[in-house]
């Protein structure tokens, strides 16, 4: 269960829940291909992708 950042805040940043799911899944897939094993153990790809959306590093068009 995702507690931080709140899902409502993520949806407001992106526009709708479906768009959020697509953005996070695409970014997580890219991170999975590019991160080293130690980076993956430190923080999972989906969590990194969610944090990037929340902080504004990833923006939707």
Beta strands, then each sheet from edge to edge (+ up, - down):
end
